[in-house]
């Protein structure tokens, strides 16, 4: 049986973590992963799941049970069942009866925050979300006894009201007017004597916030740090792309949003993965409209240029192509690249040639500079040096070579 909840709701979590540990984790967050949330889930001292999405005491959500034969048991079945029981039993005044499908858990939280810890509040307010979970039961009689296990968002810690409640319920992040002041967050489903923890709701769009609460020695309380919240490292979550070969169709780069997805996929791969997956790389080169005119149809045996030929463009492109091949980008033709029009060279960015992988671009750029005995150069003027550029063009690389060869004091020219 598949249990599904859907509708409007809130996902809210509170993470308690040592301030020094958060500072360490912040250095690890990157666009390719891990995201801050992933690190907090692994390293927080305590996590309070305030709400997984929906509230039992709200009309803004629906749930249903779908049997393997396709039969659907809707939420109304359980509500109608309770109404009928109430009609037949004058003593049944409260919904929190053993026969009700909603049960509240008033167990206090295990921990509250300490003075050396900070709290990070995660909040997602969505209009359309869904929770799905498979439950091993097809017996309709047992399913009729299904219960929603709830926890109040106005919870308490081991010593009374805790920070998780003060920073969420107390601040109106949950249980607001727009949610009919609902407080019973649905956390689990109980069926046939077993409880099943619900996953968080999934949604496409939401109003999301992340807040940082820090200890204030003057007040002896944790308070919202607005500027600290803004300074938390991004991204919060890194979503891994799943790219198939057919996604690298002819002229795939003409759809900008799709190209971003392709580059994100390659950027999430390691340098060793790129070398071990030549089929993906070849497909990218062959079907990219910017690149396909500059690849060779036959194997080539590139020779290391000594830069004495007088053809700087060809020698520079040859050296670049050798580094590309060393990192798994095979098939670029240095002669074709060197014969490119000047304007085209200016807008032919190395990021495109390196699949959008920032580590690959940095490695090739570093190797290219080190060949000329240039370790690092910081520009003193308004223009960035080649080493400082985040996405240099082919023209920038050739200019760099020309500058080195034109400098009689450059160590490369002393040999």
N, C-alpha and C positions, 0 to 999 in steps of 0.2 A: 504494500500500500504506500502510495506517495502522499505525504502531508504537505500542503502548500498554504502559505499565508501571503497576502498581497494587499497593497494599498498605500496610504500615507503614513509616514512614521519617522522615527528618530533612532539613529545609532549613536551611542554615547559611551565612551570608555575613559577611565582615569588611570594614569600610570604614576606610581610612586617610584622614584629613583634617586640615588645619591647625586648631588650636584656635580661632584668631581667625575662620576661615571658618565653623566650626560655630556660633559665637556669632551671626554674621550670619544664617545660614540659619534659626536657631531663631526669629528674629523674623518669618519669612515663613510659618511653619507655621500652618495654620488648619483649622477643621472643614470648610470648603468646598474646601480644597486650596490649595496643594500639601501633601501629607503629608511627614513627615521622610524617609522612604525615597526618595521621588521626588527630593527635593533632593540626597540623598546620592549617588544614582545619577548625577546630572548633575555634581556638583561635587567628588566625592572624588578624591584624588590617585591612589589605587590601591584596587582591590576584589579580594578573594580569595573566589572561590566555592568554599567548602569542600565543600559537598554540595548537589546539586540535588534530592535526595529519597531515592534508593535506593542500595543497596550490592550489588555483584556477589557478595561473599563472605558473603551472608546469605540465609537461607531465608524471610525475612519479606515477600518481594515476588514478583510474577509478571510476566511480559511475554508478549506475543503479537503476531503480525503478521497483519493481516486484509487479504486481497486484495480487489480491487474486486468480485469475483464472490461475496464472502461467505465464502470458504474461510479457515479460521483455522489458522495455524501456531503452536502453543503453545511455551512455554519448554521443556517436556519434550523436544521434538524436538531442541533443541540439546544438552541435557544427555545425552540418550540417544546422540546422535551421538558426543559426546566419550567416553562410556563404551565404546562399541563400538570406537572407534579405540584406546583404551587396552588393551582386551582383545586386540586383534590385534597390538599392538606392545609388546613387553616393555620396550623402551627408552623408551616414553612414560611417564615418571614424574611430570613436572610439568605442571600444567594450563596454565601460560603457554607453550604451544607455539604455533607458527604456525597450527595447526589449531583452537586453542581459540577460543571465542566471547568470551572475556574477555581484554583486553589492558590492562596497566598502563602509565601514563605517569609516568616518574620525573623529568621536567624540573623543575628548581628554579624557584620563583617569582621573578619579575623584581625585586621590591622588598621591602624590609622597612620598618618604620616608623621615622620620625626623631624626635628629641627634641621637636620643636615640634608634632608631630602627635598626635592622639588616635585611638584605635581604637573603633569601635562594632561590637559583635558582635550579629548578628541570628540568632535560633534559633527554629525551629518544629518541635516533636515531634508527629507526627500518627499516628493509628491507621489511618486510611483516606484514602489520597491517590491521585492518578492523574496520569500524564504522557501526553500524546498528541502525535504528530508525524507529518505526512504525508511519506513518502519516495517519490520518483518511480521506483518499481521494482515490476514485477509478475512478474518472472522467478523462479520457485521455486528454480532452480539457484543463481542469484546470492544469493537470500535465505538459502539454506542456508549461505552463507559469511559471514553477518552477524557483526559483532564489536561488543562493548560496550567502549568506551574508558574506562578508569578512572584516577582519580588518588587516591593515598593521602592520607587525612586527616592522617596523620603525615608531612606534607610538610616541605620545607626552603626557606629563602630563599636569597638569593645568597651569604650568609656562614654558612650552617648553619641551625640551628633558628631560626625566626622567631616573631614575636609571634602571627601568625595560628594557628600550630600550638600554641604555649604556652597561648593563651587559649581554645582550643576542644578539641583533642585532649588537651592537658595537664590541662585542667579537667574532663574527662569529659563535655563537652557532646556529643561525637560518639564513636562506637566504644565505647559502654558495654556492660554486661552485657545490658541489655534489647534490644540489637541484635546479640547474639552476638559482640560484640567485632569486628564487621565494620569494615574500614578502606578497602576499595576502592570509593570513591564513583563511581557511573556518571555520566559527564559528557557523553559523545558516543556516537553509533552510527556505525559504519563499514560501508558497503555499496557494492559495486561500485567500490571505489577512492575513494569520496567520504565525507567525514565530516560528520555533521549534529549540531550542538550541541543538546542537549536543553533544553527550557524547564524552569523549576522546577515541582515537583509542585503541583497544585491540591488543596485540601482544605477541608472545611467547618468542622472543629473541630481545634484543636491546643492544645498547651501551649507558649506562646510567651513569649520573653524578649528584652529588648534590654539589653545591658550596655555601660557606658562604661569604657574603660581609658585612664588618663592617666599621663604621665611623672612619676616621683618622682626628684627630684634627689639625694636622700640615698642611694637604692639604685642609681640609674643604670638603672632598669628601669621599664617600664610596668606598672602594677598596677591591679586592679579598683577603680573608684570607685563604691561602692555608692550613696551619696547622689547623686552626679552622674548615675547611671543613672536614679534615680527622678525627677530633675529634667529629663530630656530632654523636649522638647515633644511633645505629642500633637496630632493622631493620627499613628501610624506610617505608615499607608496610608489614603488617601481613596478609597473605592470610589464611582464615579460611578453614580448611579441613572438608569435608562432608563425613563421613564414614558410611557405611551400614553394617548390621550384616553379609551379605554374603562376605564382604571384609575380615572378620576374618575366612577365609577358613582354612582347615587343612594344617598345615605346612606353614602358611602365612609368618612366620618369616624367611624362607629360601631365600626369595627375599628381599635383603637388602634395596633397594629403597622403596619397599612397606612397609617394617617394619618401615622405617623412617617416612613414611606417617601416619602409624597407631599410632606411638608414638607422632607425631605432633598433631594428632587429640585428643588423650587422654590428652596431655599436655595443650591443649587449653580449657579443661573442668575444672569446679570447683570441689572442694572436695565433695560438696553436690550432684553434678551431678553424680559422680562416685557411691556414696551410693544409689542414686535413680535409677540407671540403671544396676542392677545386671546381666541382660541378656548379655549386652555387655562385662562385666567383666568376666563372666563365659565362654563366647565364646573365649575370649582372652586366658584364662588359659588353656582351653581344647585343643585348636588347636596350641598352641605355643610349638614347639618341645623341647625347653629347660625346660619348666615348666610342661607339661602334665604328666610326670612320677612321679611328686611329689604332686599330688592332691589326695584327698580322695574321694571315691565314696559314702560314707555314712556320714550323719551328725555327727559332733563331738562336745563334750562338754569339751572345754579346761579349765584346772585349772591353776591358777597362780602359777608358780613354786617358791619355796623358796630358790633354789640354794644350797640345802644341800644334794642333791641326789648323788653328785659326778660325774654326767653325765652332764658336762657343755654344751656339744653340744646340747643335747636334751632339757635341760632347756632353753638355749638361743634361740633355734628354736621355742620352745613353746611360749616364751614371744613375739618373733617377729610375730608369726602367730596370736596371740591374738590382737596385734596392727593392723596387716593387716585386720583382721575381723572387728575391730572397725572402720576402714576407708573404708570398703566395699569390700576388697579383701578376699573373702570367699572360703574356700575349700583346702587351702594348708595344707599338712600333716607334722607336725613337726618331727614325727618319721622318715619318709622317707627322709626329708631334713637332719636330723642329721646323717643319715647313708650314706650320699653321700661321694664319694671318696675325699681325701684331695685336689687333683688337680682340681677336678670339683668344689669344694667349692671356690677355688681361682678365678675361672672365671665365677662363678654364681653371677651376679651383682644384687644388690637390685633395680637398675633402671628397670631391666627386670620385676621384681616382682611388681613394682609400676606403670606398664603400660607406663613408660616413662614420667610420670607426675612429674615434679621437685618439685612442692609444696607438693605433697603426699609423695615423698621420704624424703623431709626435715622434714615434720611433724612426720613421723614414726621414723626417725633417732633421732629427738629431744625427742620424747616420750620415746624411748628406752633408751637414755642416762639419762633422768630425773628419770627413774625408779631406777637407781643406784645412784641417788643424784649427778650426774655429769652434771653441767650446761654448762660449756665450758672449753676446754683444748686447749692451743696453743702449738704445738710441738716446742721444742728448737733445735732439730736436723734436719737432712735432710728429715726424714720420716714424713708424715702427720699423725696427730692423727685421730682417727675415726670420730670425730666431724668435722674436716677440709676437709675430703674427699668428693668430689662432687658426686662420684659414687662408694661407698664401695661395696665390695663383701660379701657374706655370711661368708667367712673365716675371713674377717676384723671384722665383728660383733662379732663373737665368740672369736676372740683374744681380743677384747675390754672387753668382759665379764670376760675372764680369767685374764686380767690385773687388773681389779677392784677387783676380788675375791682374787687375790694374794697380794694385797696391804693392810697390816694390818692397815694402817692409813686412808684408804678410809672410808668416812662417812657411806657408805652402810654396812660396816662390824662392825659398832659400835652398831648396834641394838641387 
